[in-house]
Structures are given as structure tokens and as C-alpha cells.
Amino acid sequence: MAGHSQFKNIMHRKGAQDAKRAKVFSKLIRELTVAAKSGLPDPDMNPRLRSGIAAAKAANMPKDTMERAIKRGAGGGDDANFEEIRYEGYGPGGVAIIVEALTDNRNRTASEVRSAFAKHGGNLGETGSVGFMFEHVGLILYGPGAAGADDMFEAALEAGAGDVESTDSGHEITCAPDDFSAVRDALESRFGAAQTARLDWKPQNSVEVDEGAAETLLKLLGALEDNDDVQRVAANFEVSDEAMERLSA
């Protein structure tokens, strides 16, 4: 189960991750609305909604804001008609990128995503053009204080996880999508709520990009993540620590 993590650079972790509170809430509210509409409004019976609530709590979203979003989705009103869309393409340096969006206007979102790719040296491709380079997995993250490496490994193994990596920064557990709810519930019953628990895209291989390409690539990822309709961005790149430090300066 143990092995080197390929999630190091899946999610862009630079300035764009320090998004404004309102923008973060907007994305979370949209996810709660869609989750409530797609299943029961009871989080105990709706794993996706339970994950959305956990993410909202982690972002310190007020309880009444969460409840309104869930009620809106459960009621099935016109404002709850969001469509889930996945875009795929290539960024600078040949980096493969997957973009997941929730939108109430497919044409607007497609135009904005295509524009972001074109503006930053990328190319938006057809569905499936890069998806084969990734594995769809359940991703569960715990902080380093949640458990020791051996305890987390044993618990994840018993729960049915496929891989565990424990470092000084925390524990990363991955599993098959069909096992996600069972693994998450088993771990949370033992260690409490996870910092992150969601379905995500894990690259099969990573592309090393130089500092020049990385600078443009990070701008592309930032532009995509800044889009209100975009919920998640995954990319299969690696950048040296030295280059990241210079780019972050």
C-alpha cells in the first residue's frame, strides 16, 4: 500500500488557493445544492452531501448558509439546475489538465475555460483526450496529529484503502471510488472527521516542467480555479522545490 505520492502537484497550491472567502463559499454552496438535489437531503444517507458539509465546515461556513443551500437543492428549484461537466486539455510543457465544473450555463463555462487555456499557452481538447492519464480515486487527508503512521496504515488497510502515504505534513489515503464511502466512514469513526474527503483525479505519471513553463502553467491553473463555475482542477506536473520557491517569491 505504501508508495510515493503522485498528488504532490495535482492541486495548484500557490496564491490562487488563498481565494476570497466569498468565492470559496460560492463554490461550496453550489456543491451542497447539487449534492442535495442528486440524493437525499440527509447527509447520513447521502455520502456526497456529507462530504460537501465537511468541506463547508472546514471553510467555516455558517450553518444557516449551508442549510439554505441544502434546502434549495432538495426543493429542486430553478436555481438548483446545475450541470456537471468535465473538460480536458493540455497546458504549457505538455501538462495534462482535467477541469471539473458545475454550471447553469454550459456555453458560458466552455467559452471561459477555452479562453483560459488559449490565453496561457494551453489547448482545450475533447473529452477523454487526457483522462486516460489519470486514475479516478477516493482521496482522504488527515493532519499529522490524527494518528501515527502505523495506526493510520493499519486502519486504512482494514477499511479497504488502496494506498497510504504518511509524511510530516499528514496522511494521504486513496481508494477505489466504489470503496470511498466505506473507507471514509471507517476512518472517521476511528480518527474523527477528515481534513479532506472527496473523489479526485490521480495522475498515472507526472511531467517535470522547467521554471519558465511552470510560471505560465501556474497562471493557467490559477485562472481556471478562479472561475466561479470550476470546482476542481487536476494536473500531472512536477516542479522542483527551488523553482517553486522562486516563483512564489
Summary of the structure (lengths in Angstrom):
residues: 249
radius of gyration: 18.1
end to end distance: 36.3
largest distance: 50.5
contacts: 795
relative contact order: 0.19
helix: 47%
strand: 23%
